[in-house]
Every structure is written in structure tokens, then in C-alpha cells.
Amino acid sequence: MINRVIITVLDSFGIGELPDADKYGDVGANTLGHIYEIAHPNLPNMKKLGLYNIDGISIPEKEEKVIGDFGKAKEKCAGKNSPVGHWEISGYVKEIPFKTYPNGFPKKMIDEFKEKTGLKGTLYNGVGSGTELLKQYGEEHLKTGYPIVYTSADSVFQIAAHEDIIPVEKLYEICQIAREMLSKEEYDIGTVIARPFVGDNANNFTRTYNRKDFELPTFGRTMLDVLKENKEKVVAIGKIQDLFSGRGIAKAIHTEGNADGIERTIEEIKDDKEAKLIFTNLVDFDMLYGHRNNVEGYAKALEYFDNKLPEIMDNLQEDDLLIITADHGNDPSTPSTDHDREYIPILVYGKNIKNGVNLGVRETYADISATILDIFELEKLKYGNSFKDLII
């Protein structure tokens, strides 16, 4: 019997290009494969769970005595960003993509944004790497007070501001106004992101963990909604609350990086016996390493998580189920700093499940939520097929 599920999302930990990667400009992307080739991280505990035994992975370190179950999943939704990836894991597939703005935002949008927020001006307005834009426009921002507005290959409206120039709470207010404005069909932007930073010159500007994502709240039903409707408790750790606009979440825990997220997850596993689902996002893989093309940093972050994995597993109850997965790829070895279209791993561990089961290639991330709802004998959503009978 399974009574509680812990999902840990290693944000951007893709394991190889999807069949439709060419439509997204991501042919050849392989986050795990290229990190392994370049930095050769030592991941003995995920290896024991079957990471290298997943179909299609060519890393020559297969595990003979796998203690978990393993597989991979395709992304069915249109897009490759964190919101749609997490929604799909949770049972909702967004089939029509949000709009993107590869040439920057139209003048009408920026003018309306300034009018509604009372801002006298903005800086930049285009596609770019946030850390590079701080170097280019951060000092001008200090002089003018104008926030830096930019986007990426994803459907995002990002607003960067120094915490001493535009205080964090004020920046959140600006983002909330933008969120409401950009929900209109003519703009249709998926995510507004507050990007606070500190420092006093281009050489030391640093983004802080006060980042906050403002998602479109009208996405379809997920397992979080189903759990709440059945009076079951969901604990969200990291940016999960932002990604789901708080829907279905009973307790939200803000974190400051992977190490904090891992510790808070362990604490909740130990202390919260009422939770039905503990849902964690570890954002540093994506934010600090994938987006910054930092292969060595990504490898070390994987090793850190892997070293903590035995502690997570040792604290599981007899009736707990642990699922380790991802939401998209972000291969740090490619010239791009954007997300990419990859398979995600599915590693499953529990004291009451079979060992060594190959889950194969799942047609959608939503198979994860379908399995969880099946285990809890709750409403089946539109998307996903359960693999409960393979592992129980």
C-alpha cells in the first residue's frame, strides 16, 4: 500500500532529444549525456535506482541490481518551459502554445505596461540572458530607475530590478499588474517573472532568490486540484506554488536554492505525516547552471543531490513512494542558454514496490500523475496512463 508520494523535480534534467526536437531548434540536445561526457559526474545512488538503465541512454554504467524502477517520458504539451512541464507532470497538457516574442515585445504592449504600472520607462526589451543583461544595463537601471524588461525562447515577460531601486514587494506588485494585462488573448504570455538583483556595478550584480513567477492561473485541472477536492494535503517546496498559482496547495515552502530545498524536503518527509503529496522543485540545475552554460556546476549540483539521496530514501516511511523526474531539458553544453525539448527521466523508489522494473518510454509526463491518482483511487484525468500495475 502507498499512502504518500514525494515528487522531486530536478529542474531541466533532460536525458536526450525528443523526436520533435527539430521543431524547437533542439536537435542534439542531451543534458545528462553531454554533462557525463564532459564532466563525468559520480552519481552512484541514482545509478542504483536505474538512471543509466533507462532506454536510449548510452552511458556505459548500467546497474545490475537496480533497487528502483526506471523509465523516461515524452513531452506532449506544446512548449518546453517549467510551467507547462509541471502541469503535464500533474495531469494537464497544454496543447496550444503560449505566444513567444523572439523580436521583443510590441510597442503597444510596453506602452500599456508603463501606463498601468506608472513606470516612466523601461530598458532593453528583447531576447537575452538575464545575467548578461545585468552587466549591460544594470548601471543604467541604477541611474534611471527603469526596470530591465526582456524575454527568451519561452513565453515569458521578465522584469529585472535592483532591490534598493525597486523594492521586492513593489516589483511583485508591478509583476502582478503585468500578469493581469498579459493574460489577454492578444498578448497570451505564459509567465511573468520578477528578477530582483543586488550589487553596485556591472562586475558584481547578482540575482537573488527573491525571484517570483506569476503564472496564468486558468490552466486545466491537475492532480493537485483533485487531491484538494478530496481533502488531501499537498505540500509545495520551492517554486511549485508559483507554477500552480497556489491552486490545490495546502502548505507552501519558499526555498533558497537546491541545498535548502533538499533539507526542507527531508524535514517534511520526517515531520508531515498528514501530507498526501510532497512536491519539490530544485531550481538551481536550471537557473544557475543550464541557463548559464555551466557544465561543471551542473555536474557538481547533480553530485550534491545524489549524495543527499540516501538520506531522503532512509527517511521514507514504509508506505511512501519517491519519484525523481524533470520538467524539460537545458543542455549547458550547447550555445543556447534556453530550455530544450528532451525526454525526462522517471525514477521510482519505495519499500512496497517491485525493483528493477523498466517502465519504458511513456507517451506523456502525465503518466506520473495518472499513476499517483490510480494509487490513491481518485478521479482519472484526461491525460496520462498509469503504470501502477507495473510497480505495485
C-alpha positions in Angstrom: 0.0 0.0 0.0 1.2 3.5 -0.8 -0.1 6.4 1.4 2.2 9.3 0.5 4.1 10.4 -2.6 7.2 12.6 -2.8 7.9 14.1 -6.2 11.3 15.7 -6.7 11.8 17.7 -9.9 15.4 18.2 -10.9 14.6 21.3 -12.9 15.9 20.9 -16.5 17.4 17.4 -16.1 16.7 16.2 -19.6 18.1 12.9 -20.9 18.1 13.3 -24.7 16.3 15.0 -27.6 12.7 14.2 -28.3 11.5 13.1 -31.8 10.1 16.6 -32.4 13.3 18.5 -31.2 13.8 19.8 -34.8 10.6 21.9 -34.5 12.2 23.7 -31.5 15.7 24.1 -32.7 17.0 21.5 -30.2 18.4 18.7 -32.4 21.3 17.1 -30.5 20.3 18.3 -27.0 21.1 15.9 -24.3 21.5 17.4 -20.8 22.6 14.2 -19.0 24.6 12.8 -21.9 26.7 15.8 -22.5 27.3 16.6 -18.8 28.5 13.0 -18.4 30.8 13.2 -21.5 32.4 16.5 -20.3 32.4 16.3 -16.5 31.7 12.7 -15.8 29.7 13.2 -12.5 29.7 10.4 -10.0 26.0 9.5 -9.3 26.1 6.1 -7.6 22.7 6.5 -6.0 20.7 7.5 -9.0 22.6 4.8 -10.8 21.3 2.2 -8.3 17.7 3.5 -9.0 18.3 2.7 -12.7 19.2 6.1 -14.2 21.7 4.6 -16.7 19.4 1.6 -17.4 16.8 3.9 -19.0 16.1 3.0 -22.6 18.3 5.1 -25.0 20.9 6.2 -22.5 24.3 5.2 -23.8 26.3 5.8 -20.6 28.3 2.5 -20.0 27.5 2.2 -16.3 24.4 0.0 -16.3 23.3 -1.2 -12.8 22.9 -5.0 -12.4 20.9 -4.9 -9.2 18.5 -1.9 -9.6 16.7 -1.0 -6.4 14.1 1.2 -8.1 12.1 1.4 -11.2 13.1 3.5 -14.2 11.8 4.9 -17.5 11.5 8.1 -19.5 8.7 10.3 -20.7 7.9 12.4 -23.8 6.6 15.9 -23.5 3.2 16.0 -25.1 2.4 19.7 -24.5 3.3 22.5 -26.9 6.3 24.2 -25.3 9.3 23.4 -23.2 9.2 25.6 -20.1 8.7 24.9 -16.4 5.0 25.7 -16.1 3.8 23.5 -18.9 6.2 20.8 -17.9 5.0 20.8 -14.3 1.4 21.0 -15.4 1.9 18.0 -17.6 3.6 16.0 -14.8 0.4 16.8 -12.8 -2.1 15.7 -15.5 -2.8 18.7 -17.6 -1.4 19.0 -21.2 -1.4 22.5 -22.8 -1.9 21.6 -26.5 -1.9 25.2 -27.8 1.3 27.0 -27.1 1.6 30.4 -25.5 2.8 33.2 -27.7 6.5 34.0 -27.9 8.3 37.2 -28.8 11.6 36.5 -30.4 11.9 40.1 -31.7 11.0 41.7 -28.4 7.6 42.9 -27.2 5.5 45.2 -29.4 5.4 48.9 -28.6 1.7 48.8 -27.8 2.4 46.2 -25.0 5.3 48.1 -23.5 3.3 51.4 -23.6 0.3 49.7 -21.9 2.7 48.2 -19.3 4.1 51.6 -18.5 0.7 53.2 -18.3 -0.8 50.6 -16.0 2.2 50.4 -13.7 3.1 54.1 -13.6 6.6 53.4 -14.8 8.3 56.3 -16.7 10.4 54.0 -18.8 11.9 50.5 -19.4 15.3 49.3 -20.5 16.2 46.8 -23.3 13.1 44.9 -24.5 14.4 41.9 -26.4 15.6 38.3 -26.0 18.7 37.8 -23.8 20.5 36.1 -21.0 19.5 37.7 -17.7 23.0 37.7 -16.2 24.5 39.3 -19.3 21.7 41.9 -19.4 22.6 42.9 -15.8 26.1 43.6 -17.0 24.9 45.7 -19.9 22.0 47.6 -18.4 22.4 47.3 -14.6 24.2 50.5 -14.1 21.8 52.4 -16.3 19.0 51.0 -14.2 20.7 52.3 -11.1 20.7 55.8 -12.7 17.3 55.9 -14.2 15.2 53.6 -12.0 13.8 52.0 -15.2 13.4 48.1 -14.9 15.1 45.9 -17.4 12.4 44.1 -19.5 13.3 41.0 -21.6 12.2 37.6 -22.8 13.6 34.3 -24.1 12.7 31.5 -26.4 9.9 30.7 -23.9 6.7 32.7 -23.4 8.0 34.9 -20.6 7.9 38.6 -19.6 10.8 39.1 -17.3 11.3 42.2 -15.2 14.7 42.8 -13.5 15.2 45.4 -10.9 17.7 46.2 -8.1 16.2 45.6 -4.7 17.3 49.0 -3.5 15.8 50.8 -6.5 12.5 48.9 -6.8 11.9 47.0 -3.5 11.0 43.4 -3.9 7.3 43.8 -2.8 6.9 46.7 -5.2 8.4 44.6 -8.0 5.9 41.9 -7.2 3.1 44.4 -7.5 4.4 45.5 -10.9 4.6 41.9 -12.0 1.0 41.2 -10.8 -0.2 44.1 -12.9 1.7 42.8 -15.8 0.3 39.3 -15.2 -3.3 40.6 -15.5 -2.6 42.7 -18.5 -0.7 39.9 -20.4 -3.4 37.3 -19.8 -5.4 39.0 -22.6 -5.7 36.9 -25.8 -3.9 39.4 -27.9 -0.7 39.0 -25.7 -1.1 35.5 -24.3 2.1 35.3 -22.3 2.6 32.3 -20.1 4.8 33.6 -17.3 5.7 36.9 -15.8 8.9 36.7 -13.8 10.2 39.1 -11.1 14.1 39.1 -11.3 15.4 41.1 -8.3 19.2 41.6 -8.1 21.8 43.3 -5.8 25.3 44.8 -6.3 26.7 48.2 -7.1 28.3 47.8 -10.6 28.4 45.6 -13.6 31.1 43.3 -12.1 29.1 42.3 -9.1 25.4 42.4 -10.0 23.8 39.2 -8.7 20.3 37.9 -9.0 18.7 36.9 -5.7 16.4 34.1 -4.5 13.6 36.6 -4.3 12.7 35.6 -7.9 8.9 35.0 -8.2 7.0 33.5 -11.1 3.5 34.7 -11.9 1.7 32.1 -14.0 -1.6 32.3 -15.9 -4.0 30.9 -13.3 -6.6 29.5 -15.8 -4.8 26.3 -16.8 -6.7 23.0 -16.7 -7.4 20.6 -13.8 -4.4 18.8 -12.3 -3.9 16.1 -9.6 -3.4 19.0 -7.1 -7.0 20.1 -7.7 -8.2 16.5 -7.4 -6.3 16.0 -4.1 -7.6 19.2 -2.6 -11.2 18.4 -3.7 -10.8 15.1 -1.8 -9.4 17.0 1.3 -5.9 15.6 0.8 -2.9 17.8 1.8 -0.4 18.9 -0.8 2.9 20.4 0.3 4.8 22.6 -2.3 8.5 23.2 -1.9 10.5 25.6 -4.0 8.7 27.3 -6.9 5.9 24.8 -7.1 3.5 27.3 -5.5 4.3 29.9 -8.2 4.0 27.4 -11.0 0.5 26.3 -10.0 -0.6 29.8 -8.9 -1.2 28.3 -5.4 -4.0 26.0 -6.7 -4.5 22.8 -4.7 -1.7 23.6 -2.3 -2.2 23.5 1.4 1.3 24.4 2.5 4.0 26.3 0.5 7.6 26.5 1.5 9.9 29.0 -0.2 13.5 27.9 -0.6 16.8 29.5 -1.4 18.5 27.0 -3.8 18.9 23.3 -4.1 20.5 22.6 -0.7 17.7 24.4 1.1 15.1 22.6 -1.0 16.6 19.2 -0.3 16.7 19.9 3.5 13.2 21.2 3.6 12.0 18.1 1.7 13.7 15.8 4.2 12.1 17.8 7.1 8.7 17.4 5.5 9.2 13.7 4.9 10.1 13.3 8.6 7.5 15.6 10.1 4.4 15.8 8.0 2.5 12.6 8.2 -0.7 14.2 7.0 0.5 15.2 3.6 -0.6 13.0 0.7 1.9 14.7 -1.8 5.2 16.5 -1.2 6.1 18.2 -4.4 9.6 19.7 -4.7 11.3 21.7 -7.4 15.1 22.1 -7.3 15.6 25.1 -9.4 19.4 25.6 -9.3 20.1 23.0 -12.0 18.2 25.2 -14.5 18.7 28.7 -13.1 22.4 28.6 -12.1 23.8 26.0 -14.5 21.6 25.3 -17.5 20.9 28.9 -18.4 24.5 29.9 -17.8 26.1 27.1 -19.8 27.9 25.9 -16.7 28.6 22.2 -17.3 30.9 21.7 -14.3 28.5 23.5 -12.0 25.6 21.3 -13.2 27.7 18.2 -12.7 28.5 19.2 -9.1 24.9 20.0 -8.3 23.9 16.6 -9.6 26.6 15.0 -7.3 25.3 17.0 -4.3 21.7 15.8 -4.9 23.0 12.2 -5.4 24.9 12.4 -2.1 21.8 13.5 -0.3 19.6 10.9 -1.9 20.3 8.1 0.7 19.2 10.5 3.4 16.0 11.2 1.6 15.4 7.4 1.0 16.3 6.4 4.6 13.6 8.8 5.9 10.8 7.4 3.8 8.1 5.6 5.6 7.1 2.0 4.6 4.2 3.3 2.6 5.9 6.2 0.9 6.7 6.4 -2.8 9.6 8.6 -4.2 9.5 9.8 -7.8 12.5 11.7 -9.2 11.9 13.4 -12.5 12.4 16.7 -14.5 10.3 19.2 -16.4 12.3 19.8 -19.6 15.9 19.9 -20.7 18.5 22.7 -20.6 21.7 21.3 -22.0 24.6 23.5 -20.7 27.0 22.3 -23.4 25.1 24.0 -26.3 25.5 27.6 -27.4 21.9 28.3 -26.4 21.0 29.4 -22.9 17.3 28.4 -23.3 15.4 25.3 -22.4 15.4 22.4 -24.8 13.0 19.7 -25.9 14.1 16.4 -24.2 12.8 13.3 -22.6 12.6 13.4 -18.8 13.7 10.6 -16.5 11.3 8.8 -14.2 13.0 7.1 -11.2 10.7 5.4 -8.7 11.6 4.1 -5.3 9.6 2.7 -2.4 9.8 -0.1 0.2 6.5 -1.5 -1.0 7.1 -1.6 -4.8 8.8 -4.0 -7.2 12.5 -3.4 -8.0 14.1 -3.3 -11.4 11.0 -2.6 -13.5 11.7 -0.9 -16.8 8.8 1.5 -17.4 9.9 2.0 -20.9 9.1 5.2 -22.9 6.0 6.9 -21.6 4.0 8.9 -24.1 3.4 11.9 -21.7 4.8 13.3 -18.5 1.1 12.9 -17.3 1.7 9.2 -16.8 3.2 10.3 -13.4 0.0 11.9 -12.2 -2.1 9.1 -13.7 -0.2 6.6 -11.6 -0.5 8.7 -8.4 -4.2 9.2 -8.8 -4.6 5.5 -9.6 -2.7 4.5 -6.5 -4.9 6.8 -4.3 -8.0 5.6 -6.2 -9.0 9.1 -7.1 -10.5 10.7 -10.2 -8.8 9.9 -13.5 -7.9 12.9 -15.5 -8.0 13.3 -19.3 -4.3 12.8 -19.9 -1.9 10.0 -18.9 -1.8 6.3 -18.4 -1.0 4.7 -15.1 2.0 2.4 -14.6 0.7 1.4 -11.1 0.2 -2.2 -12.1 3.9 -2.4 -13.2 5.3 -1.3 -9.9 2.9 -2.4 -7.2 
